[in-house]
Amino acid sequence: MTNKPNILFYFSDQQRWDTIGSYGQELNITPNLDKLAREGVLFEEAYTAQPVCGPCRAVFQSGLYPTQTGCFRNSIALPSNIKTVANYFEEEGYDNAYVGKWHLASDGELEGKPTIDYQTSAIPLERRGGYKGYWRVSDILEFTSHGYDGYVFDENNNKCEFKGYRVDCITDYALDYLDEISDDKPFFLTISHIEPHHQNDRKCYEGPNGSKTEFKDFKLPGDLEALEGNAKEMYPDYLGCCKSVDDNLGKVIDKLKQKGLYDNTIIIYASDHGSHFLTRNRDEHLNGYDDYKRSCHSACLHVPLIISGPGFKGGKRIKDLVSTASLPKTFLSMIGVDVENNMIGEDLKKIVDGDTKGRVNEVFAQISESRVGRCVRNEKYLYSVYAPNKNGGEYMDSDIYEEDFLYDLEKDPYELDNLVYDERYKNIKKDMAERLIYHMKLAGEQIPVIKSIE
């Protein structure tokens, strides 16, 4: 067996950070993740760079901002001329495998039938982002399945139907892969679960049967408790989904140990974005469908990030603000590949090792669909702007923005008091606007005018 580490990227969809015990969840939802965190490294302040499924997945595959790839909203396919993480891993002799939700093959209008449609059909090889091997995938898994039962497609375009709870079945495909692999090549395996994302056509979260009873004693996070949304109704099933994702992570870890692979495998756990449970953007739902994520609030951006394996040991808790846009660069660093400025973000291993000299402790995010929006966050403040009179499903950027909100995070951790009109914060807004423009320039965006609210 090669000495190169295996890389396992296990990620969920629409999971808040505070569903996890290691981040403060009081119910026993994530014992396997909690153990992984005790063994490895937990990033307390990890944030997504784009809280929408397709754009975030484009970041994970390309290591570029959605405005750089053009995948700024859903229903835009990953361009075929972009060098992806799968391409890099293949060059290094890795066997690449992908299981679960892809959301990067279909192309067309935001709403309605795409002009190039693989939403419920097999994805051709040229639209798989460089993954040429084991493949058990649906482009939009919520369209080919429900909480129970559904189908995906394999690398030969065969339809693979499954019966049972979706997380269990998707994980079973990954376990089959681990059973089949030989020991002459390291692997890069992605397991992309859709849970705990809500089931679109039923407008609800679909936890395993019994979730409503098992998790009835939930305690809502402060923002959801304070704001009107649907969390009081949906949270038990949401937590049930999260528990199932964790249970199945345990199955994967057991399989790795059984195969003698665990000690040489780096496991990365994250989510594409969080969920605000209809508490934000209440006046801006897109064509009537429910919006759970398209804003700069922490409910949408703050996600779990736990890494464990060679080089990521010791039960460390990192307090620095980091972006999950750094994951592709970090993946490649794990196998000795320095992509330099060909990818955005930073090598998170340097932060783990304490190499933070000169580092700017801020994160930046782009917002689409609900609006054309941007935000920057540091330890003290969250500042957001939006482009007036621009449809977020049509435009990916703007030359003019107006201030949307400012939160003093030390005084207002649940982001309930918007200070954008408060004269006392005038200088802070100016400074945050300058910081935001700095990050927009780094992302290759045009330098905008930000109109201040006086």
C-alpha positions in Angstrom: 0.0 0.0 0.0 1.3 3.5 -0.8 2.3 5.8 2.0 0.1 8.5 0.6 -2.9 9.1 2.8 -6.4 8.2 1.7 -8.7 11.3 1.6 -12.4 10.9 2.6 -14.6 13.9 2.2 -17.9 13.3 4.0 -20.3 16.1 3.8 -23.9 16.9 4.6 -26.4 19.4 3.0 -27.9 22.3 4.9 -26.5 21.3 8.4 -26.1 24.0 11.1 -22.9 23.7 13.1 -24.9 23.7 16.4 -26.5 20.3 15.6 -23.3 18.7 16.7 -22.3 17.8 20.3 -18.8 19.2 20.0 -20.3 22.6 19.1 -22.7 22.6 22.0 -25.7 20.4 21.0 -27.1 19.0 24.2 -28.9 15.9 22.7 -26.9 12.8 21.7 -27.1 13.5 18.0 -23.4 13.1 16.9 -21.4 10.6 19.0 -19.2 9.5 16.1 -18.4 13.1 15.0 -17.8 14.0 18.6 -15.3 11.2 18.9 -13.7 12.2 15.6 -13.3 15.8 17.0 -11.7 14.5 20.1 -9.1 12.6 18.0 -8.6 15.3 15.4 -9.2 19.0 14.8 -12.4 21.0 15.1 -12.8 24.4 13.5 -15.1 26.4 15.8 -15.6 29.2 13.3 -16.0 27.7 9.8 -18.1 29.5 7.2 -19.2 28.7 3.7 -18.4 31.0 0.9 -21.7 30.5 -0.9 -24.8 29.2 0.9 -26.5 27.5 -2.1 -26.1 23.9 -3.1 -24.7 24.1 -6.7 -22.4 27.1 -6.2 -20.9 25.7 -3.0 -20.3 22.3 -4.7 -18.6 24.2 -7.6 -16.2 25.6 -5.0 -15.5 22.2 -3.6 -14.6 20.8 -7.0 -12.8 23.8 -8.5 -11.2 25.7 -5.6 -12.5 28.9 -7.2 -15.2 31.3 -6.3 -18.6 30.8 -8.0 -18.2 34.1 -9.8 -14.9 32.8 -11.2 -16.4 29.6 -12.6 -19.7 31.2 -13.5 -21.6 28.7 -11.2 -23.0 31.5 -9.2 -26.5 29.9 -8.7 -28.1 26.6 -9.1 -28.7 25.2 -12.6 -25.4 26.2 -14.0 -23.1 23.2 -14.9 -19.5 23.1 -13.8 -17.4 24.2 -16.9 -15.5 21.3 -18.5 -12.3 23.3 -19.0 -11.7 23.8 -15.2 -9.1 21.7 -13.5 -10.8 20.0 -10.6 -9.7 18.3 -7.4 -10.4 15.0 -9.1 -8.0 15.9 -12.0 -5.3 16.7 -9.5 -5.8 13.5 -7.5 -5.7 11.4 -10.7 -2.4 13.0 -11.6 -1.1 11.9 -8.2 -2.1 8.3 -8.8 -5.3 8.3 -6.7 -8.4 6.4 -7.4 -11.4 8.8 -7.4 -14.9 7.9 -6.3 -18.0 9.9 -5.7 -21.3 8.9 -4.0 -24.5 10.9 -3.5 -25.6 14.3 -4.7 -23.7 16.1 -7.5 -25.8 19.2 -8.5 -23.3 20.3 -11.2 -24.4 18.7 -14.4 -27.7 20.4 -15.5 -27.7 23.8 -17.0 -30.4 26.4 -17.8 -32.9 28.6 -16.1 -33.1 28.9 -12.4 -36.7 27.9 -12.4 -38.4 25.4 -14.8 -36.9 22.7 -16.9 -33.2 23.2 -17.7 -32.0 23.4 -21.3 -29.5 20.7 -20.5 -31.2 18.3 -18.1 -29.6 15.6 -16.1 -31.7 16.2 -13.0 -33.3 12.8 -13.0 -31.1 11.0 -15.6 -27.6 9.6 -15.8 -24.8 12.2 -15.9 -22.4 11.6 -18.8 -18.7 11.2 -18.1 -17.8 14.6 -19.4 -20.0 16.3 -16.8 -18.6 14.4 -13.8 -15.8 16.9 -13.0 -13.0 14.4 -13.7 -14.4 11.5 -11.7 -13.8 8.5 -14.0 -14.2 5.6 -11.6 -16.8 4.5 -9.0 -19.9 6.7 -9.2 -23.2 6.3 -7.5 -24.8 9.7 -8.1 -27.9 11.7 -8.8 -27.4 15.2 -10.1 -30.2 16.4 -7.8 -30.8 13.7 -5.3 -33.9 15.3 -3.9 -35.5 14.9 -7.3 -34.7 11.2 -7.6 -35.5 10.1 -4.0 -37.3 11.0 -0.8 -36.3 10.3 2.8 -37.1 6.7 2.0 -36.4 5.0 -1.4 -35.1 6.4 -4.6 -32.4 5.9 -7.2 -29.0 7.0 -8.4 -26.8 6.1 -11.5 -23.5 4.2 -11.7 -20.4 4.9 -13.7 -21.9 3.0 -16.7 -25.1 5.1 -16.6 -27.1 2.2 -15.1 -30.0 3.1 -12.8 -29.5 1.9 -9.3 -32.7 1.8 -7.2 -32.6 1.6 -3.5 -35.1 0.8 -0.8 -34.7 2.1 2.7 -33.7 5.3 4.5 -31.7 7.4 2.0 -28.7 8.1 4.2 -28.3 4.4 4.9 -28.6 3.5 1.2 -26.1 6.2 0.0 -23.7 5.1 2.6 -24.1 1.5 1.6 -22.8 2.4 -1.9 -19.7 3.9 -0.3 -19.2 0.8 1.8 -19.4 -1.3 -1.4 -16.7 0.8 -2.9 -14.4 0.4 0.2 -15.0 -3.4 0.0 -14.0 -3.4 -3.7 -10.8 -1.3 -3.7 -7.4 -2.8 -4.0 -4.5 -1.8 -1.8 -2.2 -0.7 -4.7 -3.6 2.9 -5.0 -4.7 5.5 -2.4 -8.3 6.8 -2.8 -10.1 10.1 -2.8 -13.7 9.3 -1.9 -16.5 11.9 -1.6 -19.7 10.9 0.2 -22.2 13.7 -0.5 -25.4 13.3 1.6 -28.4 15.4 1.0 -29.6 15.2 4.6 -30.5 17.2 6.5 -31.8 19.3 3.5 -35.5 19.6 3.4 -37.4 17.5 0.9 -38.4 20.0 -1.8 -41.6 18.5 -3.2 -43.0 17.8 0.3 -41.7 21.1 1.9 -40.5 19.4 5.1 -37.5 17.7 6.6 -37.7 13.9 6.4 -35.9 12.2 9.3 -36.0 8.5 9.9 -39.3 7.2 11.2 -39.7 8.0 14.9 -37.6 11.2 14.8 -40.5 13.3 16.0 -40.7 11.3 19.2 -37.0 10.6 19.7 -36.0 14.2 19.5 -39.1 15.9 20.9 -37.0 17.4 23.8 -34.9 19.6 21.5 -33.8 23.0 22.5 -33.8 25.6 19.7 -30.8 27.7 19.0 -31.1 31.3 20.1 -31.8 32.8 16.7 -34.5 30.3 15.8 -36.1 30.7 19.2 -36.3 34.5 18.8 -37.5 34.7 15.2 -40.6 33.4 13.6 -40.0 30.4 11.3 -40.9 26.7 11.1 -38.1 25.3 13.3 -40.5 24.4 16.2 -42.3 22.1 13.8 -39.3 20.8 11.8 -36.5 20.5 14.3 -37.1 16.9 15.5 -36.9 15.6 11.9 -34.0 17.8 11.2 -32.1 16.4 14.1 -33.1 12.9 13.1 -31.5 13.5 9.7 -28.3 14.7 11.4 -28.3 11.7 13.7 -28.6 9.4 10.7 -25.7 11.1 8.9 -23.6 10.6 12.0 -24.7 7.0 12.4 -23.6 6.3 8.9 -20.3 8.1 9.4 -19.8 5.5 12.2 -20.4 2.7 9.7 -17.7 4.2 7.3 -15.2 4.5 10.1 -15.8 0.9 11.2 -15.3 -0.3 7.6 -12.0 1.7 7.3 -10.8 0.0 10.5 -12.0 -3.4 9.3 -10.0 -2.9 6.1 -6.9 -1.6 7.9 -7.3 1.8 6.2 -8.3 4.0 9.1 -4.9 5.0 10.4 -3.8 6.2 6.9 -7.1 8.0 6.0 -7.8 11.7 6.6 -11.5 12.3 7.1 -13.0 15.7 6.4 -16.5 16.4 7.7 -18.3 19.6 6.6 -21.6 20.9 5.2 -22.3 23.0 2.2 -24.3 25.6 4.2 -26.7 25.9 7.2 -30.4 26.6 7.5 -32.3 29.6 8.9 -35.7 27.8 8.9 -37.6 30.6 7.1 -36.5 33.2 9.6 -34.5 35.3 7.1 -35.4 36.6 3.7 -39.1 36.3 4.6 -40.2 38.9 2.1 -37.9 37.5 -0.7 -38.9 33.9 -1.1 -38.1 32.9 -4.7 -41.3 32.4 -6.7 -43.0 31.0 -3.7 -40.6 28.3 -2.7 -39.2 28.1 0.7 -35.8 29.8 1.4 -33.7 28.2 4.0 -30.2 29.5 3.2 -29.7 32.4 0.9 -28.4 35.1 3.2 -25.3 36.2 5.0 -26.6 35.3 8.5 -24.7 32.8 10.6 -27.6 30.4 10.4 -26.7 30.0 6.7 -23.0 30.4 6.7 -21.7 28.9 9.9 -21.0 25.2 9.2 -19.3 22.3 11.0 -15.8 21.4 10.0 -13.9 18.6 11.6 -10.7 17.0 10.1 -9.1 13.9 11.6 -6.2 11.7 10.4 -2.5 12.0 9.7 -1.4 15.5 10.3 -4.7 16.4 12.0 -4.5 14.9 15.5 -4.7 15.9 19.1 -8.2 17.1 19.8 -7.4 20.6 18.8 -10.1 23.3 18.6 -9.2 26.1 16.2 -10.8 29.5 17.0 -9.6 31.3 13.9 -12.3 32.2 11.3 -11.9 29.9 8.2 -13.8 29.4 5.0 -14.7 26.0 3.6 -13.6 27.6 0.2 -10.1 26.6 1.5 -11.0 22.8 1.5 -9.8 22.0 -2.1 -6.4 23.6 -1.5 -6.2 21.8 1.8 -7.1 18.5 0.3 -4.3 18.8 -2.2 -1.8 20.0 0.5 -2.7 16.7 2.4 -1.1 14.8 -0.5 1.8 17.1 -1.0 0.5 19.2 -3.9 0.9 23.0 -3.6 -1.6 24.6 -6.1 -0.3 28.1 -5.0 -2.7 30.7 -6.5 -4.5 28.4 -8.8 -7.0 27.9 -6.0 -8.6 30.4 -3.5 -8.3 30.2 0.2 -5.5 28.9 2.3 -4.0 25.6 3.5 -5.8 24.9 6.7 -3.0 22.7 7.9 -0.9 25.8 8.4 -3.5 27.2 10.9 -3.6 23.8 12.7 0.2 24.0 13.0 0.0 27.6 14.4 1.4 29.2 11.3 -0.8 32.3 11.3 1.7 35.2 11.0 0.3 37.9 8.8 -3.0 36.1 8.4 -6.2 38.2 8.1 -8.8 36.7 10.4 -11.9 37.3 8.2 -14.2 35.4 6.0 -16.0 36.5 2.8 -19.2 35.1 1.2 -21.1 35.7 -2.0 -24.9 35.4 -2.1 -27.1 34.6 -5.1 -30.7 33.9 -6.0 -32.4 35.8 -3.1 -30.3 38.8 -4.0 -26.9 39.8 -5.4 -25.2 40.0 -2.0 -21.8 40.1 -0.4 -20.6 40.0 3.2 -17.5 40.0 5.3 -17.1 38.8 8.9 -14.4 39.2 11.5 -14.3 38.4 15.2 -16.5 41.4 16.1 -18.8 42.3 13.2 -20.8 40.9 10.3 -21.4 43.4 7.5 -23.5 42.7 4.4 -24.5 44.5 1.2 -26.8 43.9 -1.7 -27.3 45.1 -5.2 -30.6 47.0 -5.6 -32.8 46.2 -8.5 -30.8 43.2 -9.6 -32.2 39.7 -9.7 -30.0 37.3 -7.9 -30.9 34.5 -10.3 -29.8 36.5 -13.3 -26.8 38.6 -12.2 -23.8 37.3 -10.4 -22.3 40.7 -9.4 -22.8 44.4 -9.5 -21.0 47.7 -9.7 -23.2 49.2 -7.1 -24.3 47.9 -3.7 -26.2 49.2 -0.8 -25.8 48.3 2.9 -28.0 45.5 4.1 -27.0 44.9 7.7 -24.4 45.2 10.3 -24.3 43.1 13.5 -22.1 43.6 16.6 -21.4 39.9 17.2 -20.0 40.4 20.7 -23.2 42.1 21.9 -25.6 40.3 19.6 -24.5 36.8 18.8 -27.8 35.8 17.4 -27.9 38.7 14.9 -31.2 40.2 16.0 -30.3 43.9 16.1 -29.4 45.4 12.7 -27.1 48.4 13.3 -26.9 49.6 9.7 -28.8 52.7 10.6 -27.0 53.4 13.9 -24.9 56.6 13.6 -22.6 55.3 16.4 -21.3 52.6 14.0 -20.7 54.9 11.0 -16.9 54.5 11.2 -17.1 50.7 11.7 -19.3 50.5 8.6 -16.8 52.4 6.6 -14.0 50.1 7.7 -16.0 47.0 7.1 -16.9 48.2 3.6 -13.2 48.7 2.8 -12.6 45.1 4.1 -15.4 43.8 1.9 -14.0 45.5 -1.2 -10.6 44.0 -0.4 -12.1 40.5 -0.5 -14.1 41.2 -3.6 -10.9 42.2 -5.4 -9.2 39.0 -4.2 -12.1 37.1 -5.7 -11.6 38.8 -9.1 -14.6 41.0 -8.9 -14.9 44.5 -10.1 -14.4 47.3 -7.6 -17.9 48.4 -6.6 -19.4 51.5 -5.1 -21.0 50.7 -1.8 -23.7 53.3 -0.8 -23.7 53.9 2.9 -26.9 54.3 4.8 -26.6 57.5 6.8 
